[in-house]
Amino acid sequence: MHPVFLFSVLAVGQRSIPWDNVTMALGPESGLVLGGVRQVVPGDVIGDRDFFVSPYSPYAAYVTSPVVEDRPGNVVPETDTDLQMPWYEVVDLRNGQSWKLNFAGQAISALSWATNGRTLFVFTTTESTPNRNVSHQVYAHDLVRRSSEPVTVPNALATDEGVSFSGASYRENGGFPIIATNPGKYKGPIWLAVPSPASGLSWIPWTAPSHDVYGEWRRDKRGYFVCFPPGTSKSYTLDPVTKKVTEAPADQVALLESRAPKGMAMTQVYTPIGVSGAKADMSSLWITAEDKVDALVAPEAESYRVADNWTWVAYSARGGLYVRNMQGVERDFILEQREAIERTKALSRVKQIGTALQIYAADHDDGVPPVGSVRDALEPYLKNSDMFEGFVYTFKGNNLNNVDNPSQAEVGYIPVPGGRAVVFADGHAKIVPNPA
């Protein structure tokens, strides 16, 4: 992997990107620029993979910690693990503002992001005491107003304790969820939740071959695919207009996938490490590209989610949630920036070599080292020997004091795209273009 880093303000088209520590990746047809890292949730707050990012808008929900929530007039025993409820919060990835999803006495069992980018559907379960009756409710949470409204639930789902909701997860952040029932307690149909302008959700019963299913919206937001676990080839699609479920050929299944630039992918790279004698893996997050000009997104990332339009990536690390903006650019722009970076770095290196030569000459009566020992002689005057990589020493004399025109006398150069980074006997350096 060969990461490329920028440390400046970039001008992309007619817009400038005032990002610090800008990183670039280069694909076969286009490039990608990443902005600096922003922490939107403090460390040690969220657990491993306990965050759910919307593919349609810059919001995320995350679990803070499991707690035992007291109900009015009732003390819940701490040993009753069935009543432990995780706290969920929602955060705006643009500014880091967060708020709690609060449904008194109700445990949140599933979340699902609406394709309109503004609504988060929240599925809750309530268990009353002492008879332990179970009821289920669904809320439409407005992410802009930060308020929730109940959504009508079919009677068959509202009070059956065998019902379980499958919605968003850290990897499958699909649109509306499938509502599956527990076959051990309830042999009825699976209920599919479909967007409805009138009620927010429309519920469609489906007698499926199995209760172990999950689904996501296709990119066109019309067909709802229901896919079975690995090892089976069958999948089904729901048409939200006709309300019909039909079997789909395996080669036509198209789940919601990120629109990554061609030849690029977000990839986790696992590196074995030793911790107190034990073996473990640490994962870093990269944008990998076919041209092998990759970009390091995060040196440590437990899990991640990329926006559907690849404008940002969110990832968790050490209990915190982080975001980096992304901007697609033309391939030629990336190539030009890479060449500019090479020229800038080479110019800096030859200037430091020139300064080292000036100090060496002052210590040796204006004498310069012999051609074959320049590197060994100047290394003590430099921070590291890598400065000499690619450097060609061209000075013909043995004393700087005997040079007639030091500003024109070449000491050496490093080849760069379109020319050479040259340092002169007086210590100044410049880019000399190749002859036309």
Steps between C-alpha positions, in 0.01 A plus 500: 500500500624847417306772686513857373457792739438871442553776753334800336175650380379332182314666216259251344329645195362836608499406870774494756515226761644649821585164655806424709696179447326436169552146366452386141434168326525441126278263304506407131251773403484747789652602829371544852601765753445439872468777755636505852370276778209631711401328824123519547460262796754499786711193569384216727134577425391252234577131493652300220269525197219649708435788261263526205564757227233609255591435135270785397592791728781610736358349820605210718347323799713327760471300820655674800471236774253235623304614805211385713222754460251546784137528410274746688398340828701187440857409593659270244733241656853531367512123466211503252710515183191483278419857597843650435464768235779657294507875460490619142605844387491665158781723379514745210826412325535852363530679832524231770172600670333199663177421683351202678221284362270493801197273517417465870468138609551367147804307383624587152530175309579616144571810292447566131590802290239633259606569143377860528810573709297668773322220686631232733255222580535373856355166610434457871386227738325548834463232762261572783532362852406284682322302223779578248265576211689610187403776258678646198498851355660677205591870495596728214777723637548829310876561487457871430237579764636234738149386585323164471149399393347152543434291190207260479600136554282201397326333793675172420833668569405738778454251783668174397805433717657285228542791261855621434600796285793490260621840387824690467831346599855627482545353151149470350361849553215440258177689455186369668544172691336165476291419804563131571313290754652238726398163346531334841206699638316632197451318170343790316632695203794735484398864485677734257508870578456715188498882480153646475426873455190472715620314809877503469513121475282249322503145637487205257468141629703240312502123552873455448686167470701597808491750785877553484511781243629852458462762228607832354369744244642499150667817379188615317316470835220295341570131533538354848726196495464229761816288511561176677816409693820396315483158346162554334443652161140615531405861545174687469403850400206705617342754266374778732242608239333167428580360850601172336795285606665296227809280483792671333783330308825503697681701232239779523532560872640849551519603863578853602867558419713811538570685177876479528706661224601244241796293608484613864381326815493562875707222656592396852853364533563275801846493657589241769632659819608367838332640811635379837604172345163448329444518125253748354424677173500876451311622197584811301265653242616574144359613170659252262534584132590297192789737424650416843486862611307428819388734777520426871164595652571395859791316664246330729135426421276238660211546257400754237226623271533691172232746386294373209642778277855469637509853643612386847608195698428436868692252713531398864821464695561463875138578580489821294338585167695686232412651161703598195353692208573380147499684167527342158739676261625445148787260449713768330464720808637224724789436261584870493489516879722196533758656267480827691557313825804322355648830382436671834656217700800472268557877516496489880749213505756659266477826695585312820789326322621841380483638854692199631767557235533867603549403867748225405700748289509750789646226720763403236641831368239516221595152383243249381513120536631283217241376252493145634452598865245781484223304669717376789648846551168689506284254695610641840361836389158359404211362706487176301682336213181460295563851371749350253252261335521570127751784546765542228816693603635706206737757656841483324715710735646433843454843660193725509718812533644444150161509325462809279119511500360294792138577410553331160731216603301178532578277797252220435139409420211260554294401192133607522206487257568751224853591609750503785514644853843665491710643784775755428829589666354799684242270666186603309291244310241507222315278252675499163264379224614241248607643163208543261 
